[in-house]
Amino acid sequence: MNRELRRAGGHGSHSRRGLWVAIGLVLVALSGSACTIPAFGGYKGATDQGHAAFHMWEWSLLTAIAVGAIVWILIFWSVIRYRKRGDDLPKQVRYSTPIEIVYTVVPILIVIGLFYFTVIVEDRIDAVSPTPAVTVKVTGFQWGWRFDYQGSGVSLLPSPTHPATLVLPVGVTTRVNLVSNDVVHGFYIPAFNFSRYAQPGVTNTFDFNPTESGTFIGRCAQYCGLYHSQMLFSVKTVSRGEFRTWLAGQSTGAAA
């Protein structure tokens, strides 16, 4: 009898050790992958603001994966550990204060942590510089986009065959003042991890700090009428020198 109890107790001890080893391996694997975190299908962001949003997405998903892994480990451990039982009625346990404290406090701490870092990232994305290098007024209308470079007299409109292109310099701050002439539009640039409403009578102000040169697709993300699908635009990010040359050429053409 005593030998059987000792064997049962030893078996439970081994199982518990195996459980903690499995959980530890999951946590070590996740922490060890911090240097090369996968993108999980997201855009890494072509602006400072986009980078911040992407990192928030990465760590939120890693947190979810870690929680999910621990839950599945506990499920499989319970199934395997208690798969063979006799017909005797097991000891009835109504509650366990330590376990209840753990599964109450830990989720609360996770939610508090995610909320805190979300607020930090949102503040960083919404922050505007007092001295932007470039200011652009972006106007949404049915069904297209207009880009007015303030102080230069340059205005860009779509043609019947080509959408308008928003040109931005890399490495400096561009201020965007977003408005709408008619209905609500969604100013969305996937590669920037950024979307903002263009609302009639409201000016939404934000900054872009591009970090790489390239051409990116933009679109309206809010259904706005019959030709909503035609509300496309592109964003071209260039070096500061190229931007100055381009803007001077556009200003000369506008003056002529």
N, C-alpha and C positions, 0 to 999 in steps of 0.2 A: 504493500500500500504506500509506504513512505517513498520507496524507490520510484513507484509510478508517479507520485506527486513531484518528486525531484526531477524526473525526466520531463514531466509536463512543464514544470517551472523553467527548466533549462531550455526547453523548446521555445517557450514564450520569450525568454531572454534573447535567444539567438534571432528570433523573428523581429523583435524590437530593434536589435542592433542592425539587422539587415535593412529595416525600414529607414532608420536614421542615416545609414550609409547611402541608400538610394537617394534620399532627399539631399544629402550633402553633395553627392555627385552632380545632381541637377543644378544646385546653386553654384558649385565650382565651375561647371561648364558654362553657365550663363555669365558669371563674372569674368571668366577667362576669355569670353568672346567679345568683351567690351571694346577691344582695340579694333575689331573688324566686324562691327554690327551690320548685319544685312539690311538692305533697304526695305524689305518686305513689300515690294511693289510700289513704294512711294517715290516721289520726286525729291532729290536732295536739295533742291532750291537753288536758283541762280541769283539770289539776292541775300543780303544779310538777314533780312526778315524771313525769307524762305528757309534759310538754314535753321533758324530758331524753331520754326514750325515743324520742320522735318525731325529735328532732334527730340522735340516733345513727342512726336508720333512714335519714334523709335522706342523711347524709354517707356511710354505708356503700353506699347505692345509687348515689350519684354516683361513688364510687370504682369500683364495678363497671361503671358506664356508661363511665367514662373508659378503663378497661382494655379493655373490649370494643370501644370505638371505635378505639383504637390497634391492636388485633389485626386488626379488619376492614380498617382502612386498609392495614396491612402485607400482608394477604392479597390485596386488590384490586390493590395496587401491584405485587406479585410477578406476579400473573396478567397484568396489562397490560404491565409492563416486559419480561417475558420470554416474551411470547406468540409472538414470531417468532424462531425460531432455525434455523440451518442443520443439516445432518446431521453436522457435525464434532463429535467428542467434546469437550465442554467441559473446562476445567481442573478437575481433581479436588482438592477441598479437604477435608481430613479433619476439621479443627476450626478454630475461631476463638476464641482465648482471650478477647479483649475482649467478644465477643457472649455467650459462655458466662457470663462474670462478670456481665454486665448482666442476663441473663434468670434468673440465680440470685439475685443480690443484691436486685434490685428487688422480686420477689414476697415475699422474706423481710422486707424493710422494710415492705411493705404489710401483711403479716400482723401484724408487731410493732406497727405503728401502730394497726390495728383492735383488736388485743387490749388495748393500753394504754387506748384511749379507751372500750372496752367495760367494763373494770374501773372506770374513773373514773365512768362513768354508773351502773353497778350499785351502786357504793358510795353514790352520791348518792340513788338510789331506795330503797336499804335503810336509809339513815340515819334514826335516830329522835331526836326532840327530847326533852331531859330535862324540858321543861315544856310538855306539850301542853295546849291549851285545852279540849279535849273528849276523853273516852275512851269508846269503844264496844266492847262485846263482841259479836262476830258469831258466831253458832252455826249451822252447817249441819246439817240433819237430813233424813231421808227423809219428805216431799220439800218442803222449804221453808227459809226463813231467819228467824232471830230476831235482833233488834237490841236490846241492853240498854245504855242510857246510864248509865254508872256514876256513882254519887253523886246521882242524881236520882230513882231508882225508876221510870224510864220504860222499858217493854219494848214492842217492836213485833213483832207476829206476823202472818202472812198470814191472810186470811179465805178462805172457800171460793171466792170469786169474784175477789178482788184480792190480788196479791202484796204483801209488806211493802215499805215505803219507808224507805230510809236517808236521813235528813236531815242535811246537813252545812253548817257555816257557811263562807262564803267569806273568804279572807284570813287564816285562822288554821290552826293545826295540829290535826288530829284523829288521835288514836291509835286504832288498830284492833287488837284482840286476837282472832284468828281461831281457832276450834276446831270440832270436829265431834263429834256425839253418837253416830255409828254407823259410817259408811263414809267413804272419801275423797271429798270434793267439790271442785269447782274454783270459787273465788270470782273471777268475771271481770266486769270493767266495760270494755267496748270503748272508750268515749269517754275513759277514764282511761289507756288503754294499759297496763292492769294486770291481772295474773292471779296468783293464789296458791292453793296447796292448803290445804284445811281437812282436817286429819288427826286421827283419834281419838287422844287421849292426848298431843297436841302442840299447843302454842300458838304460832302464827305472828304476830309483832308487826310492824307497819309503820305509817307515817304517810301521811296525805293532806293536801295543802295546795291546796284548790280555788281556782281563779283566776277563775271565771266562774259566774254564776247559770244554772240550767237544770235540766232533768229528763233523766236518762240511764238507759238500760236496762242491767240486770245479769242474769247467768244463771250457771248451773252449767256449767262447761266440762269436767267429768269425768263420764263415764257412771257412774251411781250406783244404777241399778235400774229397775224397771218404769216409774215416773212421773218419770224424770229430766227429761223435757221440761217438766214443771210447776215446776221449781225456778227460777223467775224472781223478780226483785226490781227495784226502781227506786231510783235515787239522785237526791235533790233537793238542790241546792245553793242556799242563800239567804244574804242579808246577815246580819251578826252580830246586828243588831237584830231582824230577823225570826226568827232562830234562837232568841234568848232568849225572845221572845214565844211562839213555838211550844212550846219546852221547858217554859215555865212553865204553859202551858195543858195540856200532856200530864201534867205532874206533879200539877196540881190534879185532873184527871180520874182519875189513878191513885190519889190519896189518897181521893177520894170513893168 
